Amino acid sequence: MNIRDLKIALVLGGTSPERNVSKSTAESIYKALMSLGCKPLLIDPAYGINQPKDFNTYFIHQDIGDISNSNYVRAVNSKLFDQIDIAVLALHGKWGEDGTIQSLLELRGIKYTGSKVLASALAMDKIMSKILFQHYNVNTPKWVTIGNHNNDYSLIIEQIKNELGFPCVVKPNDQGSTVGVTICKDESQLSAAFDLAKSYSNRILAEEFIAGHEVTVAILDNQPLPVLEIKPKHNVYDYECKYTSGMSEYEVPAKIPEEVAKKIRDEALAAHLSLGCEVYSRVDFRLSNEMVPYCLEVNTLPGMTSTSLVPKMAKAVDITFEELIEKIIQLSL
């Protein structure tokens, strides 16, 4: 099917803390779709039926009007999605990557890009992902789960000291883009890290910190692309390094031994399949100084901005950004 003949909805924005990142991703996808001869309809479900009249200013200005989770239901149930052949999802974070928008679209019988409901929900749930990684022999850092009801930190701090040691990473269970993440160098930083993570999620986890390299692998049509190494200007690949041009350097293919690269690519595909992911994803790892890969998470709607990683890996195998977007749409259909 020629995608120029499709009625495409580009779904963007949303209500998560990654709203601005989603808008950046969508702007890049929008330009690619236009260059492919498509005329996508832009829909921000956080606005419900009251969509922005001028999306050119939408991309560069602050939000005007109320955004809410309940508006997602109003938007998907409205005439906005009438006659739509496929929704290209450019959302990030909660209500975008967690299966919510996917389930709403399925109720209306609308196809969409990327993984289906269950895989999206599992990938967004870091604790469930790690349980499945272990079951499918995908190496992942040790972790401790912390429920939001637990306000007595003394026992959990002892468990972290005994099982993980320092430094360790404290993160929300269901956020992306390093939102709410703290690297704790010692016990004194844990309580504040717990409070920060709990402001974003009902469940949080502490994870052992793996010293070494930041690497990632994109999966496209069940094929792992070349390993990419990220070299951030900061000690960790934080929000600023992810989304600020010039704050990170990228090496693809990564300059690591071929047998290590193969191991990472094999584990990336295993992680992707363990969650039931489809079409495409990005699997993130820490590679220890001893060249042992540790899988951190799977991203079912990875970023597609000018600094994003999946387009860089695709380019390394001669897939242009426009070709990547077209392939994702065709595979999703």
Secondary structure, DSSP 4 states (H G I P E B T S, - for coil): --GGGS-EEEE---SSTTHHHHHHHHHHHHHHHHHTT--PEEE-GGGTT---S-HHHHTTS---S---SHHHHHHHHSGGGTT-SEEEE---STTTTSSHHHHHHHHTT-EESS--HHHHHHHH-HHHHHHHHHHTT-----EEEEETT---HHHHHHHHHHHT-SSEEEEETT--TTTT-EEESSGGGHHHHHHHHHTT-SEEEEEE---EEEEEEEEETTEE---EEEEESSSS--HHHHHSTTSEEEESS-SS-HHHHHHHHHHHHHHHHHTT--SEEEEEEEEETTS-EEEEEEESS---STT-HHHHHHHHTT--HHHHHHHHHHHH-
